[in-house]
């Protein structure tokens, strides 16, 4: 089933409209295409940031509930082993 496309009007300051037009000419794309692409990339970035924030809150809540964590020294020792002949496994949560 094709995605329904609905028009949406946005108001831009004249300066931004001109910048968009100029960039579109340089890239051989329409200002409309550039605006759609910018909005899409913004949404992707902001949704990823929100997922990360939610995961972080979830991890913090789990830590507060269980008290389980990995000591800083253990993580640093593991990271320092990366790329060496004696690379170790990730430390376990305790």
N, C-alpha and C positions, 0 to 999 in steps of 0.2 A: 504494500500500500504506500503510495508516494506521500511524502511529507507535505502538509499543507503550508503554503507560503502566504503570509499576510503582510501587506505593506505597513510600515511604521514610520511616522514622521518624527524627525528630531530637529531641534533648532541649534544651529551652530553660530558662533560669532563669525563675523565676516572674515577676520584674520584666519581662523581655522578652516573655513570654507576655501579660502584662497590657497592655503598651504596644501590642503587635500587635493585641490585641482592641479596645482603645480607638481606635486609628487606623482599624481596619476599620469600626467603627461610624460614625466621622466621615466616612469615604469611601463608606459604604454598600457595602462589600465584605467578604468573609469574611476571617478571619485566614489561612485556607488560601490564598486567592487572593493576598493580599499577600505571603505567604512565597514562593510560587512565582514571583511577579513579581520579588521582591528577588533570589532566587537566579538567575533568568534574566538580570537586569541585571548582577549581579555577574560571571557567567560571560562575558557579552558584553564587559564592561570589561576583565576580566583576560585574556581571549583577545586582545583588541586590543593590550593592553600587551605581551603575550608576542610577538605578531607584530612590533611595533615594536622590541622588544629583539633579536629574531632578525635583523631587517633591519639594525639598527645594528651588530651583531656582524659580519654579512656585509659591510657597507660598510667596517668597520674592517679586516677580513681582506683585502679587495680593495685597500685603500690600502696595507697592509703588503706585499702582494705586488707591486703595480705602482708605488707611490709617486705615483700621479696624484692631484691635488687641484686645487681652485680657491682662489687666494689670497684671504684675508680682505678685502683692499682692493677687489678686483674684485667680490666679492659685495656689499659695502657700497655701492659706487658704483651697482651695478645696483638694489639695494633703494631707494636714495635717488631713483632716477629714476621709481619707480612713481608713477602718478597725474599725472605731468607731461606736457607736450607732447613732451618729448624722452625718453620711456620707452625704455630700451634692452633688447636681448635678454639672456637669461641668459648669463652667462659660460661659456665652454667649459672642460672639465676638461683640464688640461695636464700 
